Amino acid sequence: MSAPAALELLIDGRPSGVRVRTALRWWTRAVGLLATPQLDDPSGLWIAPCNSVHTFGMRYPIDVLFLARDGAVQRVVPGLRPWRAAGCRRAHATLELRAGLAARLHLTPGRRLALDT
């Protein structure tokens, strides 16, 4: 099974230059980033549906953004370290990014994210 192609992340409808992969099937959502030694390029993973994540077994921290169905950021968890968990009841999807990238991109609640298909 080949990995899905990376797509560009759109922030408020504008290209960001950041590439992310998607995890839309049960197995890819379950595995998530566990099989990756680091998160460089692509720089993230868009998981849907998803309203909670864990970093059990991971080797590095990640930024986690919880997204509404329309892509609006509901909650940002910066630098979630290995062996932790986070969630947001009202989220429909989750975007996991390389640690520190959410702050560099000024991703805060209310911003709208999408993938350039």
SULJOTA-V30166 format. One line per field, one symbol per residue. psi: psi as a letter, one per 30 degrees, with the letter a starting at -180 (. if undefined). burial: b if it has 9 or more other C-alpha atoms within 8 Angstrom, else e. A space follows every 50 residues. Layout:
# SULJOTA-V30166
psi=???
burial=???
This chain:
# SULJOTA-V30166
psi=klkllklkkkjhfkkfgkkllljfleeeeeebgegkfljdjlglkjkklk glllgkflflllkkkkklegfkkekkjkhjlkhlllljegkelkjklkkf eeeeghjlkfkkklkj.
burial=eeeeebbbbbbeeebeebbbbbbbeeebbeebebeeeebeebbbbbbbeb bbeebeebeebbbbbbbbeebbbbbbbbbbbbbbbeebeebbbbbbbbbb bbeeeebbbebbbbeee
